[in-house]
Amino acid sequence: MNDDTPDSAQELADVLQDVRRHLLWQEETAGRSLLVDAKVAAELQQQRAAASSVRTMIARTKAPE
C-alpha cells in the first residue's frame, strides 16, 4: 500500500485546507490565543528562564575584557 498516491495527497490537501479555514475562523472570532494547562505553562516559563540564564552566562564568558 502506497500512501503517496494522488488520492492520498488530495485527501491530505483537503484536510489541510479545512484546518486552515478553521484556524482563520478561530482567529477572527477569538483572537490569537491558545488555551494551555497552567502547570504546562509554568514549566515552559521555567525552561525559558533557565535557557535565558544560560545564554547570559555564555555571553559573559565570551565578552571581551
Protein Blocks (a to p, Z undefined) as FASTA:
>chain_A
ZZkbfklmmmmmmmmmmmmmmmmmmmmmnopaddddfklmmmmmmmmmmmmmmmmmmmmm
mpcZZ
